[in-house]
């Protein structure tokens, strides 16, 4: 018994040499038979719908005895006499030994043919069974390989689906935080505009109040911080846009690979469930010689694994970028809020200083006004005193003038004369002193008036500064966005 799937070797495949037959070969008899009996043609008399051409040949049932014919029987047929009975022939055709040998040879050939035919049938049956088992095993192996292939495709398909879901979720989260970053960037425009308008309004301060004070320093710092925060936000916004493009590219590759896997899974699953009795089974000649493959199992698995690894790498970069953006939003919001509070504190201190200076100016102005009033009253009293002293001077000078008219010896430098002269000098000196004091009082009054004008101007300057800082700037700075808005939640 041969092993299953081995090449069968039977004895009929190598027939023994045919022994020398007593009777002639079949083929040598056919032509003479056709010539002798033209009305008996087997090939033309058969009415079968088919003619065997593989294992059988049409043979004649009339053996020829040409090798054993006598010389008289080899005479040409054209000169052949009519058939005469054996009894009347001069010579016999065969001997009994020839007849027995012919029968024995026929029996042996019959046994040999039957034996060979029996062995052929047995070997053929075994060959059919072995080939059937081999074919079934080959088909089972192919079915098993297809099943394993379907399982492999299903495994990678599940891996791609898992990674694709994770990538889609990550892309959505990155898109959300990108929108938050855009909203936060838009929210910084209002504080920047407020800080610049505060600097612009403070340029309208007048006089001595137009100083580079702490408020102006904090406002300039606030503008620089907001611009710096905007630059960082724009940088991370560009990174988010680039990362989203990379995520979508990786997602596209996964979706394309998943689509191919689904098609391959559907085809291989159909092939796995295809049976001999299934519909659509047909011949496709030469398909086994067509090699349309572009990959091997190793490169096929590596392709999908590379796609998944690329997606995982992009997803990890996206997660890190999201954390960085979240950190930047918190840090920038805190920086802007801290600087906003510092600027507001500087505004508050400056407003308090200006208000205190204004109150002091008002106090000094009130005192100056009071002093001006007092000085004016003093000037009036000095003028009155000078007018009063003029009458005394007139009387004393009139007396001296009258005494100059005394006659002769009566012009005496007596005590009255001396006293009148001293009185004139004293009253004149008093008037001169009062006039000097009047000039001093008037100068003081002018100084007080100048001080009053200075205080009034300075009071107007302080009032303008208070109006700019308190009413304009601080009213605008009340609209600074909240922390939630600065981090992009609102």
Buried (B, 14 or more C-beta within 10 A) or exposed (E): EEEEEEEEEBEBEEEEEEEEBBBBEBEBBBEBBBEEEEEEEEEEEEEEEEEEEEEEEEEBEBBBBEEBEEEEEEEEEEEEEEEEEEEEEEEEEEEEEBEEBBEEBBEEBEEBEEEBEEEBEEBEEBBEEBBEEEEEEEEEEEBEEBBEBBEBBBEBBEBBBEBBEBBBEBBEEBEEBBEBBBBBBEBBEBBBEBBBBBBEBBEEBBEEBBEEBBBBEBBBBBBEBBEEBBEBBEEBBEBBEEBBEBBBEBBEBBBEBBEBBBEBBEEBBEBBEBEEEEEEEEEEEEEEEEEEEEEEEEEBBEBBEEBBEBBBEBBEBBEEBBEBBBEBBEEBBEBBBEBBEBBBEBBBEBBEBBBEBBEBBBEBBEEBBEBBEEBBEBBEBBBEBBEEBEEBBEBBBEBBEEBEEEEEEEEEEEEEBEEBEEBBEBBBEBBEBBBEBBEBBBEBBEBBEEBBEBBBBBBBBBBBBBBBBBEBBBEBBEEBBEBEBBBBEE
